[in-house]
């Protein structure tokens, strides 16, 4: 790989290139890494160009003309985003390359070793941290969310402000961990994974419109449409259509033929809770990712990872997004003639009793741990402090703090006002969700030696759950929905079960409704 370091003199000479639209680099140092892009005579646009790409990150502070010690090389760069590409402060898609444009990989700033990255401007987000905060909260659930670092950008010697350098959604063991799918994988288990899909606008036509809703479009993300064989396209589309058919049926909640046959319930629960936590107005209908592993590795459709969270946390002025109350999944595109709708199954899942109980129990579990008030506030304060060290330079470059920008609803007028407003909104939002979900998770029962009531009809004897009238089928599932731990008939062995709350479900006779209650294993 042909990497040439950018020197102090070469960077200094680039200061002469600053013209209208660019600001001279600031004096002093930054506590954030500084990213440098040099395009030479070319201009960045919608089509990629190969540019010089480097990162400086020096202990004790980084000067804006310091050597690029953290990374120095090349990248294919173009504008990133649909709405953001029309804004003054641009976002950039980055693909690391060698000097002639061949793809290469690197673990930028300690993140995953891959080729594809994004420099997110987040222009209307005057807090500068909405994306970073949402990703941090998602990772706290144990799910993958893009790693990221706040940085400052110098483009052709001109200062461009604070950005978020973030991993792009990409198949990788450290990113979206699904199997590599080659065009020849068209039979058996090899055909069943891995796939990455994206619910978004039909702008580039690389997918299909849902047969159940003409306002829902599903894109092929990995492999890309041009790399997928006809058989692979048919398979993944048929799988998603099968899930939507199941969700449209009268028995959509049946444990064998309903939604749980098609999706990994826990991933859908965690994805929904994150989108609702920050009330991401576009969370389900735009940049809505899904992925599927091979059948031999789980096989069910999973929700996530989360992406594009800057229109959240009370900032947008549309679809009631600024109100701390209300569920995003309830919103109907047809009431506003929007051309992109939330897939119908999100609302239907959220209102189904079993999914709702799992969702409530998972919320309570997170609120006692990684999403507790001390935990989320510490996470928020740390990000605000990091961004705050550079925000003055950003708003000297972009004089917008006191100006109303689309789509923000409030204009506090100061950076601290932006941070305080966002933090207060999150506190109110979380309290509202507490009120909606806390009581929806039934209090877990312990195993009693004497049967009482009509639902609590089992007891523990020598490591087995026993019923007065033996069920034909029994299931035990972790309350967050990730793992089916046991399945049996008549009695159920729980001797080796770990402590905690589990959901016990049983069916008295074929065709009868299932009964589900939480079970506390001590």
MIVOFI-924936 format. One record per residue (C-alpha): residue in one letter; x, y, z. Coordinates in steps of 0.05 Angstrom, whole numbers, plus 5000, padded with zeros to 4 digits. Layout:
MIVOFI-924936
+--------+------+-------+------+
| residu | east | north |   up |
+--------+------+-------+------+
|      A |    X |     Y |    Z |
...
+--------+------+-------+------+
END
This chain:
MIVOFI-924936
+--------+------+-------+------+
| residu | east | north |   up |
+--------+------+-------+------+
|      X | 5000 |  5000 | 5000 |
|      X | 5030 |  5066 | 4978 |
|      X | 5021 |  5114 | 5037 |
|      X | 5055 |  5181 | 5037 |
|      X | 5054 |  5223 | 5100 |
|      X | 5027 |  5294 | 5099 |
|      X | 5080 |  5340 | 5127 |
|      X | 5074 |  5406 | 5164 |
|      X | 5099 |  5443 | 5103 |
|      X | 5049 |  5410 | 5056 |
|      X | 4992 |  5426 | 5103 |
|      X | 5017 |  5497 | 5112 |
|      X | 5019 |  5507 | 5037 |
|      X | 4947 |  5484 | 5032 |
|      X | 4926 |  5543 | 5075 |
|      X | 4937 |  5585 | 5013 |
|      X | 4881 |  5546 | 4979 |
|      X | 4828 |  5571 | 5028 |
|      X | 4775 |  5610 | 4991 |
|      X | 4701 |  5626 | 4995 |
|      X | 4665 |  5571 | 5032 |
|      X | 4726 |  5550 | 5072 |
|      X | 4752 |  5577 | 5138 |
|      X | 4825 |  5581 | 5158 |
|      X | 4847 |  5528 | 5207 |
|      X | 4842 |  5551 | 5279 |
|      X | 4902 |  5565 | 5324 |
|      X | 4916 |  5522 | 5384 |
|      X | 4900 |  5449 | 5393 |
|      X | 4840 |  5403 | 5397 |
|      X | 4825 |  5348 | 5447 |
|      X | 4792 |  5311 | 5389 |
|      X | 4827 |  5276 | 5332 |
|      X | 4835 |  5318 | 5269 |
|      X | 4816 |  5288 | 5201 |
|      X | 4848 |  5316 | 5138 |
|      X | 4821 |  5309 | 5067 |
|      X | 4861 |  5336 | 5008 |
|      X | 4827 |  5333 | 4940 |
|      X | 4879 |  5369 | 4897 |
|      X | 4846 |  5399 | 4836 |
|      X | 4783 |  5356 | 4843 |
|      X | 4719 |  5372 | 4880 |
|      X | 4679 |  5323 | 4922 |
|      X | 4610 |  5308 | 4893 |
|      X | 4560 |  5252 | 4887 |
|      X | 4610 |  5209 | 4849 |
|      X | 4671 |  5184 | 4885 |
|      X | 4741 |  5213 | 4876 |
|      X | 4806 |  5188 | 4906 |
|      X | 4835 |  5238 | 4956 |
|      X | 4890 |  5242 | 5008 |
|      X | 4861 |  5220 | 5075 |
|      X | 4896 |  5226 | 5142 |
|      X | 4882 |  5230 | 5217 |
|      X | 4924 |  5266 | 5269 |
|      X | 4914 |  5247 | 5342 |
|      X | 4968 |  5269 | 5390 |
|      X | 4970 |  5260 | 5465 |
|      X | 4960 |  5325 | 5502 |
|      X | 4924 |  5359 | 5443 |
|      X | 4927 |  5359 | 5367 |
|      X | 4944 |  5419 | 5326 |
|      X | 4906 |  5430 | 5261 |
|      X | 4971 |  5426 | 5221 |
|      X | 5002 |  5369 | 5260 |
|      X | 5028 |  5307 | 5223 |
|      X | 4976 |  5253 | 5210 |
|      X | 5004 |  5202 | 5257 |
|      X | 4941 |  5160 | 5269 |
|      X | 4930 |  5145 | 5195 |
|      X | 4958 |  5170 | 5129 |
|      X | 4936 |  5144 | 5061 |
|      X | 4881 |  5152 | 5009 |
|      X | 4806 |  5145 | 5005 |
|      X | 4750 |  5145 | 4954 |
|      X | 4703 |  5201 | 4978 |
|      X | 4634 |  5226 | 4958 |
|      X | 4576 |  5262 | 4989 |
|      X | 4535 |  5220 | 5038 |
|      X | 4461 |  5223 | 5054 |
|      X | 4397 |  5244 | 5020 |
|      X | 4374 |  5304 | 5061 |
|      X | 4443 |  5322 | 5086 |
|      X | 4474 |  5326 | 5016 |
|      X | 4433 |  5390 | 5004 |
|      X | 4459 |  5424 | 5068 |
|      X | 4517 |  5472 | 5073 |
|      X | 4558 |  5428 | 5119 |
|      X | 4565 |  5363 | 5080 |
|      X | 4572 |  5291 | 5103 |
|      X | 4622 |  5247 | 5068 |
|      X | 4624 |  5172 | 5051 |
|      X | 4695 |  5146 | 5058 |
|      X | 4724 |  5082 | 5029 |
|      X | 4798 |  5071 | 5045 |
|      X | 4841 |  5057 | 4984 |
|      X | 4912 |  5055 | 4960 |
|      X | 4939 |  5110 | 4914 |
|      X | 4905 |  5081 | 4853 |
|      X | 4838 |  5067 | 4884 |
|      X | 4842 |  4995 | 4906 |
|      X | 4803 |  4981 | 4970 |
|      X | 4843 |  4973 | 5034 |
|      X | 4825 |  4966 | 5108 |
|      X | 4848 |  4998 | 5172 |
|      X | 4825 |  5002 | 5246 |
|      X | 4815 |  5078 | 5247 |
|      X | 4823 |  5106 | 5317 |
|      X | 4818 |  5037 | 5348 |
|      X | 4753 |  5018 | 5314 |
|      X | 4741 |  4957 | 5270 |
|      X | 4791 |  4943 | 5214 |
|      X | 4749 |  4956 | 5153 |
|      X | 4746 |  4999 | 5091 |
|      X | 4680 |  5037 | 5094 |
|      X | 4667 |  5097 | 5139 |
|      X | 4625 |  5160 | 5142 |
|      X | 4641 |  5230 | 5165 |
|      X | 4573 |  5252 | 5190 |
|      X | 4561 |  5327 | 5193 |
|      X | 4496 |  5323 | 5232 |
|      X | 4485 |  5396 | 5213 |
|      X | 4416 |  5409 | 5243 |
|      X | 4436 |  5373 | 5307 |
|      X | 4467 |  5431 | 5346 |
|      X | 4483 |  5386 | 5405 |
|      X | 4532 |  5350 | 5359 |
|      X | 4520 |  5284 | 5398 |
|      X | 4452 |  5255 | 5379 |
|      X | 4481 |  5200 | 5335 |
|      X | 4537 |  5184 | 5384 |
|      X | 4490 |  5181 | 5443 |
|      X | 4440 |  5136 | 5407 |
|      X | 4494 |  5088 | 5384 |
|      X | 4523 |  5085 | 5455 |
|      X | 4455 |  5068 | 5484 |
|      X | 4445 |  5014 | 5431 |
|      X | 4513 |  4982 | 5446 |
|      X | 4494 |  4982 | 5520 |
|      X | 4440 |  4931 | 5504 |
|      X | 4493 |  4883 | 5479 |
|      X | 4476 |  4893 | 5406 |
|      X | 4523 |  4918 | 5352 |
|      X | 4517 |  4992 | 5336 |
|      X | 4568 |  5030 | 5295 |
|      X | 4630 |  5051 | 5333 |
|      X | 4647 |  5124 | 5326 |
|      X | 4691 |  5181 | 5347 |
|      X | 4680 |  5256 | 5349 |
|      X | 4732 |  5289 | 5305 |
|      X | 4746 |  5357 | 5273 |
|      X | 4754 |  5361 | 5198 |
|      X | 4803 |  5400 | 5155 |
|      X | 4785 |  5399 | 5081 |
|      X | 4837 |  5425 | 5032 |
|      X | 4868 |  5467 | 5088 |
|      X | 4801 |  5496 | 5109 |
|      X | 4768 |  5482 | 5176 |
|      X | 4700 |  5448 | 5169 |
|      X | 4679 |  5436 | 5241 |
|      X | 4661 |  5378 | 5287 |
|      X | 4642 |  5312 | 5254 |
|      X | 4627 |  5241 | 5275 |
|      X | 4673 |  5190 | 5243 |
|      X | 4630 |  5127 | 5244 |
|      X | 4633 |  5056 | 5218 |
|      X | 4588 |  5046 | 5158 |
|      X | 4539 |  4988 | 5160 |
|      X | 4580 |  4931 | 5130 |
|      X | 4584 |  4855 | 5133 |
|      X | 4642 |  4840 | 5180 |
|      X | 4654 |  4798 | 5242 |
|      X | 4662 |  4863 | 5281 |
|      X | 4603 |  4898 | 5248 |
|      X | 4543 |  4861 | 5221 |
|      X | 4564 |  4789 | 5234 |
|      X | 4531 |  4749 | 5179 |
|      X | 4563 |  4698 | 5134 |
|      X | 4597 |  4718 | 5070 |
|      X | 4550 |  4703 | 5012 |
|      X | 4579 |  4689 | 4943 |
|      X | 4540 |  4688 | 4879 |
|      X | 4548 |  4613 | 4875 |
|      X | 4514 |  4601 | 4943 |
|      X | 4447 |  4581 | 4915 |
|      X | 4431 |  4514 | 4948 |
|      X | 4417 |  4487 | 5018 |
|      X | 4442 |  4522 | 5079 |
|      X | 4490 |  4566 | 5039 |
|      X | 4431 |  4601 | 5006 |
|      X | 4399 |  4620 | 5072 |
|      X | 4450 |  4673 | 5095 |
|      X | 4477 |  4722 | 5103 |
|      X | 4437 |  4781 | 5079 |
|      X | 4432 |  4853 | 5101 |
|      X | 4369 |  4892 | 5081 |
|      X | 4349 |  4964 | 5089 |
|      X | 4279 |  4995 | 5093 |
|      X | 4286 |  5063 | 5058 |
|      X | 4265 |  5105 | 4999 |
|      X | 4261 |  5071 | 4931 |
|      X | 4307 |  5123 | 4901 |
|      X | 4358 |  5076 | 4869 |
|      X | 4311 |  5018 | 4854 |
|      X | 4355 |  4964 | 4884 |
|      X | 4301 |  4925 | 4920 |
|      X | 4227 |  4913 | 4921 |
|      X | 4162 |  4944 | 4945 |
|      X | 4127 |  4906 | 5001 |
|      X | 4066 |  4868 | 4973 |
|      X | 4030 |  4889 | 5037 |
|      X | 4044 |  4964 | 5033 |
|      X | 4062 |  5005 | 4971 |
|      X | 4096 |  5057 | 5015 |
|      X | 4147 |  5008 | 5043 |
|      X | 4209 |  4994 | 5002 |
|      X | 4262 |  4943 | 5021 |
|      X | 4332 |  4949 | 4992 |
|      X | 4386 |  4897 | 4981 |
|      X | 4444 |  4923 | 5023 |
|      X | 4490 |  4862 | 5026 |
|      X | 4505 |  4833 | 4978 |
|      X | 4488 |  4890 | 4931 |
|      X | 4434 |  4878 | 4879 |
|      X | 4486 |  4871 | 4824 |
|      X | 4523 |  4817 | 4862 |
|      X | 4462 |  4776 | 4883 |
|      X | 4441 |  4718 | 4839 |
|      X | 4368 |  4713 | 4818 |
|      X | 4360 |  4653 | 4865 |
|      X | 4387 |  4693 | 4924 |
|      X | 4341 |  4752 | 4909 |
|      X | 4282 |  4705 | 4906 |
|      X | 4301 |  4671 | 4971 |
|      X | 4309 |  4732 | 5015 |
|      X | 4249 |  4767 | 4985 |
|      X | 4207 |  4704 | 4995 |
|      X | 4231 |  4700 | 5067 |
|      X | 4211 |  4772 | 5083 |
|      X | 4145 |  4763 | 5046 |
|      X | 4132 |  4701 | 5088 |
|      X | 4143 |  4741 | 5151 |
|      X | 4095 |  4794 | 5127 |
|      X | 4044 |  4741 | 5107 |
|      X | 4049 |  4711 | 5177 |
|      X | 4040 |  4780 | 5208 |
|      X | 3978 |  4791 | 5165 |
|      X | 3945 |  4726 | 5185 |
|      X | 3895 |  4714 | 5240 |
|      X | 3944 |  4669 | 5276 |
|      X | 4003 |  4717 | 5272 |
|      X | 4018 |  4706 | 5346 |
|      X | 4018 |  4629 | 5342 |
|      X | 4083 |  4602 | 5373 |
|      X | 4095 |  4554 | 5314 |
|      X | 4070 |  4589 | 5252 |
|      X | 4067 |  4662 | 5274 |
|      X | 4119 |  4716 | 5277 |
|      X | 4167 |  4680 | 5325 |
|      X | 4180 |  4628 | 5270 |
|      X | 4208 |  4683 | 5225 |
|      X | 4242 |  4734 | 5269 |
|      X | 4291 |  4737 | 5327 |
|      X | 4243 |  4769 | 5377 |
|      X | 4297 |  4796 | 5423 |
|      X | 4331 |  4836 | 5368 |
|      X | 4264 |  4867 | 5347 |
|      X | 4250 |  4885 | 5420 |
|      X | 4317 |  4919 | 5430 |
|      X | 4313 |  4955 | 5363 |
|      X | 4244 |  4982 | 5379 |
|      X | 4263 |  5004 | 5449 |
|      X | 4323 |  5043 | 5424 |
|      X | 4283 |  5078 | 5369 |
|      X | 4230 |  5096 | 5420 |
|      X | 4279 |  5117 | 5474 |
|      X | 4306 |  5173 | 5429 |
|      X | 4240 |  5179 | 5390 |
|      X | 4276 |  5174 | 5323 |
|      X | 4225 |  5202 | 5275 |
|      X | 4254 |  5162 | 5216 |
|      X | 4274 |  5101 | 5255 |
|      X | 4231 |  5046 | 5224 |
|      X | 4218 |  5072 | 5154 |
|      X | 4285 |  5103 | 5133 |
|      X | 4353 |  5072 | 5146 |
|      X | 4316 |  5014 | 5178 |
|      X | 4364 |  4955 | 5176 |
|      X | 4349 |  4881 | 5179 |
|      X | 4396 |  4822 | 5172 |
|      X | 4392 |  4746 | 5166 |
|      X | 4444 |  4694 | 5183 |
|      X | 4447 |  4623 | 5154 |
|      X | 4396 |  4574 | 5181 |
|      X | 4452 |  4534 | 5212 |
|      X | 4472 |  4596 | 5253 |
|      X | 4403 |  4617 | 5277 |
|      X | 4371 |  4635 | 5211 |
|      X | 4316 |  4682 | 5234 |
|      X | 4309 |  4754 | 5211 |
|      X | 4341 |  4803 | 5260 |
|      X | 4327 |  4877 | 5268 |
|      X | 4385 |  4926 | 5265 |
|      X | 4434 |  4954 | 5270 |
|      X | 4408 |  5023 | 5286 |
|      X | 4431 |  5078 | 5240 |
|      X | 4421 |  5153 | 5228 |
|      X | 4396 |  5179 | 5295 |
|      X | 4408 |  5253 | 5288 |
|      X | 4334 |  5270 | 5276 |
|      X | 4316 |  5248 | 5347 |
|      X | 4314 |  5268 | 5421 |
|      X | 4262 |  5324 | 5412 |
|      X | 4297 |  5360 | 5355 |
|      X | 4251 |  5352 | 5293 |
|      X | 4190 |  5395 | 5284 |
|      X | 4147 |  5344 | 5247 |
|      X | 4105 |  5282 | 5262 |
|      X | 4101 |  5303 | 5336 |
|      X | 4175 |  5283 | 5344 |
|      X | 4188 |  5341 | 5392 |
|      X | 4136 |  5315 | 5442 |
|      X | 4164 |  5270 | 5498 |
|      X | 4100 |  5230 | 5497 |
|      X | 4075 |  5183 | 5443 |
|      X | 4101 |  5122 | 5405 |
|      X | 4137 |  5131 | 5339 |
|      X | 4111 |  5064 | 5313 |
|      X | 4039 |  5091 | 5317 |
|      X | 4052 |  5143 | 5263 |
|      X | 4015 |  5134 | 5197 |
|      X | 4047 |  5160 | 5134 |
|      X | 3980 |  5167 | 5100 |
|      X | 3957 |  5222 | 5147 |
|      X | 4010 |  5268 | 5118 |
|      X | 4017 |  5238 | 5048 |
|      X | 4088 |  5219 | 5063 |
|      X | 4116 |  5170 | 5011 |
|      X | 4153 |  5127 | 5062 |
|      X | 4113 |  5088 | 5114 |
|      X | 4131 |  5049 | 5176 |
|      X | 4123 |  4975 | 5161 |
|      X | 4056 |  4952 | 5190 |
|      X | 4087 |  4897 | 5230 |
|      X | 4122 |  4943 | 5280 |
|      X | 4056 |  4969 | 5308 |
|      X | 4024 |  4900 | 5306 |
|      X | 4083 |  4869 | 5343 |
|      X | 4084 |  4924 | 5395 |
|      X | 4011 |  4913 | 5411 |
|      X | 4013 |  4837 | 5413 |
|      X | 4008 |  4813 | 5486 |
|      X | 4068 |  4767 | 5486 |
|      X | 4114 |  4816 | 5449 |
|      X | 4089 |  4873 | 5493 |
|      X | 4104 |  4835 | 5557 |
|      X | 4173 |  4817 | 5531 |
|      X | 4185 |  4889 | 5512 |
|      X | 4163 |  4914 | 5580 |
|      X | 4206 |  4864 | 5618 |
|      X | 4266 |  4882 | 5575 |
|      X | 4254 |  4956 | 5587 |
|      X | 4252 |  4945 | 5662 |
|      X | 4315 |  4903 | 5659 |
|      X | 4353 |  4957 | 5620 |
|      X | 4327 |  5011 | 5666 |
|      X | 4357 |  4974 | 5725 |
|      X | 4424 |  4969 | 5691 |
|      X | 4454 |  5000 | 5628 |
|      X | 4396 |  5048 | 5616 |
|      X | 4387 |  5069 | 5689 |
|      X | 4385 |  5144 | 5702 |
|      X | 4457 |  5147 | 5728 |
|      X | 4482 |  5104 | 5670 |
|      X | 4450 |  5142 | 5612 |
|      X | 4465 |  5210 | 5643 |
|      X | 4538 |  5193 | 5652 |
|      X | 4542 |  5170 | 5580 |
|      X | 4508 |  5234 | 5557 |
|      X | 4551 |  5280 | 5600 |
|      X | 4615 |  5248 | 5575 |
|      X | 4596 |  5259 | 5502 |
|      X | 4572 |  5330 | 5516 |
|      X | 4639 |  5345 | 5549 |
|      X | 4678 |  5318 | 5491 |
|      X | 4638 |  5357 | 5439 |
|      X | 4638 |  5418 | 5483 |
|      X | 4714 |  5424 | 5478 |
|      X | 4707 |  5437 | 5403 |
|      X | 4638 |  5466 | 5395 |
|      X | 4661 |  5539 | 5396 |
|      X | 4705 |  5528 | 5335 |
|      X | 4648 |  5491 | 5300 |
|      X | 4600 |  5549 | 5311 |
|      X | 4651 |  5600 | 5291 |
|      X | 4655 |  5563 | 5225 |
|      X | 4579 |  5553 | 5221 |
|      X | 4544 |  5612 | 5253 |
|      X | 4477 |  5578 | 5264 |
|      X | 4468 |  5572 | 5340 |
|      X | 4417 |  5629 | 5341 |
|      X | 4386 |  5613 | 5274 |
|      X | 4327 |  5566 | 5263 |
|      X | 4346 |  5509 | 5216 |
|      X | 4303 |  5455 | 5186 |
|      X | 4277 |  5413 | 5219 |
|      X | 4292 |  5437 | 5290 |
|      X | 4234 |  5460 | 5334 |
|      X | 4271 |  5496 | 5390 |
|      X | 4328 |  5547 | 5384 |
|      X | 4359 |  5557 | 5453 |
|      X | 4412 |  5602 | 5423 |
|      X | 4473 |  5574 | 5460 |
|      X | 4510 |  5508 | 5460 |
|      X | 4496 |  5497 | 5534 |
|      X | 4423 |  5511 | 5520 |
|      X | 4423 |  5457 | 5466 |
|      X | 4453 |  5407 | 5514 |
|      X | 4406 |  5424 | 5572 |
|      X | 4345 |  5421 | 5526 |
|      X | 4364 |  5353 | 5499 |
|      X | 4380 |  5324 | 5568 |
|      X | 4316 |  5350 | 5598 |
|      X | 4276 |  5322 | 5539 |
|      X | 4308 |  5254 | 5548 |
|      X | 4292 |  5253 | 5622 |
|      X | 4219 |  5268 | 5607 |
|      X | 4216 |  5218 | 5550 |
|      X | 4245 |  5162 | 5592 |
|      X | 4197 |  5177 | 5648 |
|      X | 4139 |  5173 | 5599 |
|      X | 4161 |  5105 | 5574 |
|      X | 4169 |  5082 | 5646 |
|      X | 4096 |  5099 | 5657 |
|      X | 4075 |  5061 | 5595 |
|      X | 4115 |  4997 | 5605 |
|      X | 4134 |  4987 | 5678 |
|      X | 4068 |  4956 | 5697 |
|      X | 4063 |  4915 | 5633 |
|      X | 4116 |  4866 | 5656 |
|      X | 4081 |  4818 | 5705 |
|      X | 4116 |  4811 | 5771 |
|      X | 4156 |  4747 | 5768 |
|      X | 4130 |  4690 | 5810 |
|      X | 4173 |  4641 | 5848 |
|      X | 4158 |  4567 | 5845 |
|      X | 4111 |  4548 | 5901 |
|      X | 4102 |  4480 | 5934 |
|      X | 4026 |  4491 | 5937 |
|      X | 3988 |  4508 | 5874 |
|      X | 3949 |  4574 | 5880 |
|      X | 3906 |  4610 | 5830 |
|      X | 3890 |  4589 | 5759 |
|      X | 3952 |  4613 | 5721 |
|      X | 4005 |  4596 | 5772 |
|      X | 3995 |  4521 | 5765 |
|      X | 4064 |  4490 | 5769 |
|      X | 4113 |  4471 | 5823 |
|      X | 4187 |  4455 | 5828 |
|      X | 4205 |  4383 | 5847 |
|      X | 4276 |  4356 | 5842 |
|      X | 4296 |  4406 | 5789 |
|      X | 4234 |  4398 | 5746 |
|      X | 4172 |  4441 | 5736 |
|      X | 4109 |  4400 | 5744 |
|      X | 4037 |  4416 | 5730 |
|      X | 3973 |  4389 | 5762 |
|      X | 3947 |  4374 | 5692 |
|      X | 4006 |  4360 | 5648 |
|      X | 4010 |  4406 | 5587 |
|      X | 4023 |  4377 | 5518 |
|      X | 4076 |  4430 | 5504 |
|      X | 4119 |  4474 | 5549 |
|      X | 4170 |  4528 | 5532 |
|      X | 4218 |  4569 | 5573 |
|      X | 4247 |  4632 | 5543 |
|      X | 4293 |  4687 | 5570 |
|      X | 4249 |  4748 | 5584 |
|      X | 4289 |  4790 | 5534 |
|      X | 4269 |  4740 | 5480 |
|      X | 4338 |  4720 | 5457 |
|      X | 4343 |  4647 | 5477 |
|      X | 4296 |  4588 | 5479 |
|      X | 4326 |  4552 | 5538 |
|      X | 4281 |  4491 | 5545 |
|      X | 4223 |  4457 | 5511 |
|      X | 4186 |  4396 | 5535 |
|      X | 4121 |  4358 | 5547 |
|      X | 4087 |  4344 | 5614 |
|      X | 4145 |  4368 | 5657 |
|      X | 4205 |  4413 | 5645 |
|      X | 4277 |  4404 | 5669 |
|      X | 4304 |  4470 | 5698 |
|      X | 4359 |  4442 | 5743 |
|      X | 4414 |  4473 | 5701 |
|      X | 4378 |  4539 | 5689 |
|      X | 4415 |  4602 | 5708 |
|      X | 4384 |  4650 | 5759 |
|      X | 4338 |  4706 | 5735 |
|      X | 4271 |  4718 | 5704 |
|      X | 4246 |  4669 | 5650 |
|      X | 4180 |  4666 | 5613 |
|      X | 4144 |  4598 | 5621 |
|      X | 4091 |  4583 | 5569 |
|      X | 4048 |  4521 | 5563 |
|      X | 3991 |  4493 | 5522 |
|      X | 3941 |  4447 | 5556 |
|      X | 3918 |  4412 | 5493 |
|      X | 3930 |  4416 | 5418 |
|      X | 3896 |  4478 | 5389 |
|      X | 3885 |  4512 | 5456 |
|      X | 3913 |  4581 | 5473 |
|      X | 3981 |  4585 | 5507 |
|      X | 3988 |  4612 | 5577 |
|      X | 4051 |  4652 | 5594 |
|      X | 4077 |  4676 | 5661 |
|      X | 4145 |  4701 | 5686 |
|      X | 4184 |  4651 | 5728 |
|      X | 4237 |  4673 | 5778 |
|      X | 4294 |  4623 | 5782 |
|      X | 4336 |  4635 | 5845 |
+--------+------+-------+------+
END
